[in-house]
Amino acid sequence: MTSTTSAPRLEKITPVNFEAATGIRVRPEQEFAVSPVMQSLAEAYVHPEGVAWPRLIVDGDRPVGFLMAFLDIDWPGDGGTLRRSGLWRLNIAAGEQGRGYGRFAVESVAAEIRRRGGSRLYVTWHPGANGPEDFYLGLGFRPNGETSEGETVGVLELGD
């Protein structure tokens, strides 16, 4: 008998789960809105230690998604006048969407930011059809009036 109740968890990307992580694919109509996991892992590799926080989302023994947070980055790239943390990438596997894994991912990043003393979680999204705007707005993110590389910047106040 197999248990049908499990809780999603995050795993660090390791040689053991690398192929599972890079095998995560969003729905074809969503590909314009998020980079493939392989690109995210390459970006994590070239950024200074501690900036990128890549994790595989697993439910039971099933890889269901991938997230990558950015932690305490120099947002404008001007030497540190404005530092931010947030969700850099979120890839939920096409067949796993609508099951709460995206919400779990955002809550996990929020918990990590709080653990590090932060009070805001930032995210950017492509506006328009098949983009994640409704998802982020539904979780309480609010556009802050900025754009970044043509994407809407949203912020979620984490409170206490």
Helices and strands as residue ranges (DSSP letters): E 8-12, H 18-22, G 28-33, H 37-46, E 52-59, E 62-74, E 83-92, G 94-96, H 101-115, E 120-125, H 133-138, E 142-148, E 151-157
